[in-house]
Amino acid sequence: MVENYQEPLIIQKKSIEQFDKDNLKIRSVGFIGQLNLRLSNPDFNLFSKYFNINIPKKINTFTSVNNVQLLFLGPDEFLLICPVDSRSKIIEKIKNIPFNYSFDITDVSFNRVVIEISGKKCDELILSIASIPKNSFIAGSCIQSQMANTQVIMMCLDDNYKYKILVRSSFSEYFSDVLIDQADFI
């Protein structure tokens, strides 16, 4: 099955990608595969074994293997991020795991767009539009929060330097405008 979709930020992509200062870069990654996974604590190890990825130890952290990240969002909730074209295979692989308890998987790939920011001024930009705890600026951490009155999930890829921000598609234009406008003052 061939899927055709257009990234919501396609109109602003040029202005976003042209935003490249010495201390700050902003780019639109577009859509990525996003699978919401709910599973019981006793099945964490089983999932880890069959899927060959470590389960994050604490809520608001994530682990990575190859092109897959697993974000621990709540006591039984994870967001699995993968290349958009591999999500069907991953869903089938997860469905074939012999879980002891119930599990649920939902493809939410087109709910959010990914904006990546990097550079020495990232923390300053983030703190200018949100109240984020300091432990969120450590690589391997993630947080569900509000930035510029918009619900986001932020992942820290590199300490105080590189982040992925997942923002709802319907708010992506507004949010990218806020980022670019605010970045001019940083």
Buried (B, 14 or more C-beta within 10 A) or exposed (E): EEEEEEBBBEEBBEBBEEBEEEEBBBBBBBBBBBBBBBBBEEBBEBBBEBBEBEBBEEBBBBBBEEEBBBBBBEEBBBBBBBEBEBBEEBBEEBEEBEBEEEBEBEBEBBBBBBBBBBBEBBBBBBBBBBEBEEEBBEBBBBBBBEBBEBBBBBBBBEEBBBBBBBBBBEBBBBBBBBBBEBBEEB
